[in-house]
Amino acid sequence: MTADIGDPAPRFVLPGVQGSVRADYDLASFRGQNVVLAFYPGDFTPG
C-alpha cells in the first residue's frame, strides 16, 4: 500500500498499553485531531 501527502490514512487498530492495562488504539477514535505516528525497529534498539 502506498500513500501520498494529503491522502487520508486507512482505518487501522494498533495494540498498546495504558499503565498496566492492554488497550487498542483505533485511528478512527482520533478523527478531527492531529496524530503523529512514530515507527522504530524494536524495543531497546537505537532509533
C-alpha positions in Angstrom: 0.0 0.0 0.0 1.3 3.5 -0.8 0.0 6.8 0.3 0.7 10.3 -1.0 0.8 13.5 1.1 -2.7 14.6 1.8 -4.3 11.1 1.3 -6.5 10.0 4.2 -5.0 7.2 6.3 -6.7 3.9 6.1 -8.5 2.7 9.2 -6.4 0.6 11.4 -6.1 -0.5 15.1 -2.8 -0.8 16.9 -2.2 -2.8 20.1 -0.9 -0.7 23.1 -0.8 -0.4 26.8 -2.1 2.3 29.1 -0.4 1.8 32.5 -0.6 -1.9 33.1 -3.8 -2.4 31.1 -3.8 -3.6 27.4 -5.5 -1.0 25.2 -6.1 -1.0 21.5 -5.7 2.3 19.6 -8.2 2.8 16.8 -7.3 5.6 14.4 -11.0 6.4 13.9 -11.2 7.5 17.5 -8.8 10.3 16.8 -10.8 11.7 13.9 -10.6 15.5 13.8 -7.4 15.6 15.8 -3.7 15.8 14.8 -2.0 12.4 15.1 1.7 11.6 14.9 2.8 8.0 14.3 6.4 7.1 15.2 7.9 3.9 13.9 11.0 2.3 15.3 12.8 -1.1 14.6 12.1 -2.5 18.1 12.3 -2.1 21.8 15.7 -1.3 23.3 17.3 -0.5 19.9 18.8 2.8 18.9 16.5 4.9 16.9 
